[in-house]
Amino acid sequence: MSLSYKKLFALMDAKGINKHFLRLNGFNSKVVDRLVKQAHVNTSTIEKLCALLDCQPGDIMEYVPDAEQDTKGDDAGATRV
C-alpha cells in the first residue's frame, strides 16, 4: 500500500507555494523531504498541511495500490472494477 503526495505539490504549485513556504510555516525539513519522497508521515502532519492550505486530506494525497496488491487475490476471469 502506498500513499502519493503528488496532489499536494500540484495544489501548492496552483497556489504559488513552494517547499520553502512549508519550512517557514513550521514544517521540519525532514518532514518535507518525506513528502517529496512519498514516504509515510503521521496524521498530525496531514492535519497541519490541511489547515495551512485550507483543504481536505483527499486534496493532498491519494492511495495508490502496489502492483503486487493488484494481482493478489484475483479470481481467474474476474473483472476488476
C-alpha positions in Angstrom: 0.0 0.0 0.0 1.3 3.4 -0.9 0.2 7.0 -0.5 1.1 9.6 -3.0 1.5 13.2 -2.2 1.7 14.4 -5.8 -1.6 16.1 -5.3 -0.1 18.2 -2.5 2.6 19.5 -4.8 0.2 20.2 -7.6 -2.0 22.2 -5.1 1.0 24.1 -3.8 2.0 24.9 -7.4 -1.5 26.1 -8.2 -1.4 28.4 -5.1 2.1 29.6 -5.9 3.6 27.9 -2.8 7.0 26.1 -2.7 8.6 23.7 -0.2 10.4 26.6 1.5 7.0 28.0 2.4 6.3 24.8 4.3 9.5 25.1 6.2 8.8 28.8 7.0 5.4 27.7 8.4 6.7 25.2 10.9 7.4 22.0 8.9 10.7 20.4 9.6 12.9 19.9 6.6 12.9 16.1 7.2 9.1 16.0 7.0 9.1 18.0 3.8 11.7 15.6 2.4 9.5 12.6 3.4 6.6 14.2 1.5 8.8 14.7 -1.6 9.9 11.0 -1.4 6.4 9.8 -1.0 7.3 8.3 2.4 5.0 7.9 5.4 4.1 10.9 7.5 1.9 11.0 10.6 -1.7 12.2 10.7 -0.8 15.4 12.6 1.4 16.4 9.6 -1.7 15.9 7.3 -3.8 17.9 9.7 -1.3 20.8 9.7 -1.0 20.7 5.9 -4.8 20.9 5.5 -5.0 23.8 8.0 -2.2 25.7 6.2 -3.5 25.1 2.7 -7.3 25.2 3.6 -8.0 21.9 2.1 -9.1 18.3 2.8 -6.8 15.3 3.1 -8.1 14.0 -0.3 -6.9 17.2 -1.9 -3.3 16.5 -1.0 -2.9 12.7 -1.0 -4.2 9.6 -2.6 -4.0 5.8 -2.2 -2.0 4.1 -4.9 -2.1 0.3 -4.7 1.2 -1.6 -5.1 1.5 -3.7 -8.3 1.7 -6.8 -6.1 -1.6 -6.0 -4.4 -3.3 -5.6 -7.8 -2.8 -9.2 -8.7 -3.1 -10.7 -5.2 -6.4 -12.4 -4.5 -7.8 -12.0 -8.0 -10.1 -14.8 -9.1 -9.4 -16.3 -12.6 -11.5 -14.4 -15.1 -12.9 -11.9 -12.6 -13.3 -8.3 -13.8 -11.8 -5.6 -11.6 -14.0 -2.6 -11.1 
